[in-house]
Amino acid sequence: MPETASTALITNDIVLFGLIAATLAAIFWTASGPTPWLKKFYAVVPALLLCYFIPGIYNSIGLIDGANSKLYNPVASRVLLPAALFLLTLTIDLKGVLRLGPKLLLMYAAASISVMIGAIVAFQVMGVLHPETVAGDTWGGMAALAGSWIGGGANMVAMKEVFDVDETTFGQFVVVDVGVGYVWMAILIFLAGRAQAIDARSGVDTQPLENLKQRLDDYQAEHARIASLTDLMLIVGIAFGVVGLSHAIATPAAAWFQAHVSWARQVSLHEPFVWVVVLSTLVGLALSFTRVRTLDGAGASKIGTLLLYFLIACIGMQMDIMALLDRPWVFALGILWISVHIVLLWIFGKLLRVPFFYFAMGSQSNIGGPASAPVVAAVFHPSLAPVGALLGALGYATGTVLAYIVGVTLRAMAT
């Protein structure tokens, strides 16, 4: 089908890049300024949230066309994300992360199960409240969305092909995925800034997490120095060199697995992006045991965080706030679905008595996947971003199988 010409005012990606960069600069400048009313404003609304929502407003009012821009894919997701993951993984304290214990994995598993239960509950409830919403092949669209909300985009497309979902239905649930999923991500970012207060009210033991943060801060302070041009060149050169190497290996590796390993598609090892995320993270992890880690003293993690903020803005600029009004009942279905997921996961977190970070990671690593889970993790501490990436990558392995179970179940309920 021929592409529809964009009606946005800004269609040049170079101009769009400049707008995004200027917007981020303005947000950080106002957030760090001495103006009293701005200090009060940013005490309530985190700067990170504006980095996400303001580009979404640009897209919603027609100033930009985020969906057709190449800034997110391939630039942000395929270049900046793996570079950020490498730089942030480079500073990780693996022993400290392992001390966080098995509860983090249990929260991840509970999040996946709660998404599956939420699909069934939402389908049944909407069948009573508004039967037209779940009529026809809505079950197939929900199976595709389950693929995204447990795994990622590759799993969503896999479910579309498996259940032969109509293009229109699939497109509607893509919008639900972006609209509902990204709004939930924004809420998590907002709540992450209040995690200490939430944990204090819950009375949970946050000491292992706080110890990890303190060790990361102490290490950075111990090795902090004024960065030289050589330092900055090394940081940027190694980071993007690793990104290039990851892409160089990813494509043939994915092709080989697809051709020779029968179960590769089931765990998305036929997707080059999976390999890029995994390889860039593993290389960073390996180098964290070497002297390369001392580059954090020259600002490696800060540069990684900067790249993450560009990624956040590029994710936000795909959000169309006005699209929520196009088919409200489908969005009501999505909101009900994710609400069941949130409630069940929150209850499970209460039973396990885990910090809010565990809840946020369990949820976002499923709903958002490896592209956005590091963003939420970085709000708690920049060096925790790889934890989100690693958990998000697990969804690629489980998303197709679990979403297939959801699809089969909903299809049986629809007949």
N, C-alpha and C positions, 0 to 999 in steps of 0.2 A: 504494500500500500504506500502511496506517496506521502511524504511527510507534510504536515500542516505548518504553514509559515507562522512563526511566532509573532504575536501582537505586542510583546513586551517592549517597553521603551528602550531598555538596554539588552542587546543581544550579543554584543561583542564580549567574549570571555575575558579579554585583557582589561577592558573597562570594568567588568564585573569584579575581577580580582582586585582592582584598585578600590572599588567601592567597599568590598568586604574588608580589605586591609584598613581603610580609613575608618570604617565603622568600629572595628575592633580597637583601633587606636583611640577613638573618641570615648568608647566605653571605659577603657582602662584609665584614660586621662581624667575623666570625670569621677571615676571611682576612687582615685588616689588623691584627688584635690582637697583643699581645705574648706570648701563651701559647706556650711552647716546643714542646709536642707538636703544636699546631695548625700552627705554622710548618713543622714537619717533614712533616705531613700534606699541606699545600697545596704543598709543594715537590715532592711526588710526584703529587698529584691536583690539576689546575688548577681554580680556582674556576669557570671557564667550563663545565667538564665537569659540575660539580654543578648549575649553573643549568639544564642540559639534562636530567640524569638524575633529579634529585629530583622534578620535576613528573611524569616518566614513572613513578616509583614510586607517586606519588599516584594516577595513573590506573590502574595495574596492580592495586592493592589495593582499588580501588573507592571511594576517598575522593572522587574527582572523575570526571567523564565528559568527557574531553578531546575525544572525537570529535564530540560533540553540542553542544559549547560554541561560542558565537559569538566568543569571545575571539581565536581564531586567524583565523578567517574570519567576518566581515570586519575586525575591529578590528586585529589584528596584521599580517596579510598585506596588507590593502588600505589601511590608514591609517599604521600605525607603520613598516612597511617602506619605502614610498616617501618618508616624511618622513626616515627615517634615511639613505636613499640620497642624498637631496638635500643634507642637512647634511654628509655625509661627502664627497660629490662636490664640494661647495663649496670644500673645502680641498685638492683634488687638484692635483698638479703634473703637468699633461698631458704636457709635454715630457719630464719624468722618466720617466713611464710608457712613452712611446714609445721611450725609450732602453733599455727592457727587451728590445726586439728581437723578431724573428719567432719565436723558440723557444717563447714562451708560446703562440702560436697553433698551432704544430706540436704541442705537448703536448695542447692541446685537441682537435685533429683526431685524434691518436693515441688519446686516451681514447674518443672516439666509435667508432672502428674496433675498439678492444679490447672494448668492450661488445658489439658485433655478433659478434665472434669468440667471446667468452665465452658467448653464447647458444647458438651452434652446438655448442661443445665440451661445455657442460653438458647439453644435450639428448642428445647421443650417449652421454656417460658414464653419465648416469642411465638411459638406455635399456638399458644393460648391467647396472648395479648394481641397479636397481629399476624394471623396465619399467612398473609400474602408475602411477608418478609422471608419466610422459610420455605416458600413454595418453589417448584421447579428445581433448578440445579443449585440452589443456594448451598446445599450440603457440600457440593464440590468446591465452591468458593471458600467455604469454611475449612475444608480439608487443606486447601492451598495456604490459607492464612495460618492454620495450625503448623504447617511446615515452616513458615517464616517465624512464628512466635515460639517455636521450640528450637528450630535450627537457624536458617537464614534464607537469603534470596534464592540460593541454589535449591534448597529443599522445597521452597514455595513453587518454583518452576517445575520441579520433579513431580509434585502432586498435581499440577495442572495437566501434565502429560499423562500421568498414570490414570487419572479420572476423566480425562478429555473435557476439561472445564471450558465452558463457553468464554470467548474473549471478553464480552461485555461484563459477565459476572466476575471473571477474574480481575478485570480492571477496577470494578467497584470495590473488591476486597483489597486490592493494592492501595486504594485511597484510604480504606479503613485502617490498613496496616500503618500507613504513614500518619494519618490523622490521630488515631487513638494511641498507637504505639509511641509516637514522638511526644504527644502531650503527656503521657505517663512518664516518659524519660525526663521531661521538663519538671514534672512534679518531684521525681526522685532527686534531681539536681537541687531543687529548692529545699527538700527535706534533708539532703546530705549536709547542708550548711548548719542544720540544727540537730545533727546526729548526737552530739554530746548531751543535749537536753533530753532527747528522746531516750537515750540509754540510761541517763540518770533517773528518769521517772520509772523506767522498767526495772532498774536495779540489777542489770545484767553485768557480768564480769567482762570488762573491756580491756583488762590489763595486758593480755597477750597482743592485742591489736595496738594498744598505746605503746607497749615496749618496742614493737616493730617500727612504728613511726619514729620513736625517739632514737633508735639505733640508726635509722636512715638519716635523720637530721644531724646526729652526732658525727656520722661518717662524712657528711657533706661539709660540716663546719670544720672538721679536722683537716680536710684536704682543700678547703676553699682558698682560692687565689685569684688575683686579677688576671683575666684571660688575655693571653697574647694572641696575635694574629695566627701564629702557628697552632695554638690550642684550638682556636675556632675553625681553622682549616682542617685540622685533624678530626674534630667532632663532625663537621659537615661531610668531609670526604669519606670517613669510615661509615657513617650512617647511610649515605646514599650509595656508597659502594656496596654495602650489604643489601640494600634494596635492589640494586641492579643484579647482584649475584643471585638473590632469591628469585627474581623474575626469570633469570636465565635458566635456573634449575627447575623452576615450577612448571613451565610449559611442557618440556619433555618428560618430566616425572609424572605429571598428570596424564599425558598421552600414553605413557608406558603402562601405568596402572589400569587405565581404561581398557587397553588392549589385552593385558595379560592377567589381570586379577578380577575374578568374577564378582567379588563383593565390593569392588572399588566404588561403584556408583551408589551403593547403599550408604556408604559413609562419606560420600562426596570427595573421595580422593581423586576423582576425575576432574575436579575443579582447580585450575591453577591458583586461584585466589586463596584457597585453603592452604596450599603449599607456601605461598608468599607469607601469609600470616604466621604459620608455624615456623618456617625457616628463619625469618627475621627475629622472631622471639627466641628461638633456640640459640642462634648465634649470639644474641645479646646476653642470654643466660650463660653461655659458655665463657664469654669474655668477661663476665662479672667476677670470675674467679682469677682474673689476671690483672696486671698493672693498668690495663686499659680502663678499668673502673675508676681510676683516679682522675680521669677526664671530667668526672662529675664536679670536681672542685673548680673546674674552669667553666662550668655551666651546661654540661651535657643534658641534665634532666630539665633545665630551664628551656633549652632549645626544643627538647622533646615536648614539653608542655605547650610551648608556643605553636608548634605544629598541630598539637591536639586542638587548640582553640580555632585554628583555621578549619580543621575537620568539623568541629562543632558548628561553625557558621555555615559550612557547606552542606551539612545535614539539615540545618534549619531552613536553608533557602529552598529546599524541596517541598516544604510544608505549605499546603494551600488551605488557609483557615476557612475561606469561603466554601470550600468543597464539602465541609461538614453539613451545609444546608441543602445539598443536592438530593440526597436520599437519606433523610433523617432516620428512618426505621432501621436501615442497615447499620448506621452508626450506633443506634440504640442497642442493636445486637452486639456490636463490638464492645461497647461500653459495659454492657451486662457481663459479657464474657470475661473481660479483663478484671472486672470487679470481683467476680468469683475467684479468679486466680489470686488477686491481692488479699482477699479475706482469708482464704485457705492457707496461703503462705504465711500471712501474719500470725494466724493461730498456731501453725506449726513452729514458727520462730519463737512464739511465746512459750510453747511447751519445751523447746530446746534451750530457751533462755539465751539467745544469741544476740550480739550487738546488731545495731541497725545496718551496719556495713554488710553483714552476711545476708540480710533480707534484700537489700538493694542489689547486691551482686547476684543472688539467686534469681531474682526477677529479671533484671536487665540483661543478664547473660543469655536468658531464654528469649525474652521479648525483643531485645535489640540486637543480640548477637555480638560477634567479635569486633564489629565496626563501632559500636556505641557503648558497649560495656566498659571498655577502658576509659571512656570519657567520664562516666559516672564514678568509676573507681578513683580517677584522678582528683575528683573533688574532695575525697577523703584525705588523699595524700598523692602527689604526683607519681611517686615510685610504686604505688599500688596498681597503676594502670595495667601492667602485664597480668596481674591476677584476673582482672576482668577479661583480658584477651584470651587467656588460657581456658577460663570457664566458658566463654562464648564459643570458642572453637569446638568444645565438646558437643555443642548443639548440632554441628555439621554431621557428626557421627550418629547421633540419636534422632535427629529431626525427621528424617524420611520415614523411618520405621514407625515412630510414634504417631506421626501425622497420618500415615497410612491406616493405622488402627482407628484414629479419629474418623477418617473418611469412610471406612467400611461401616463403622458404628452409626454414623449419621445417615448414610445411605439406607441402612436397614430401618432406621427410625422414620425416614421419609416415605417409605413404601407401605 
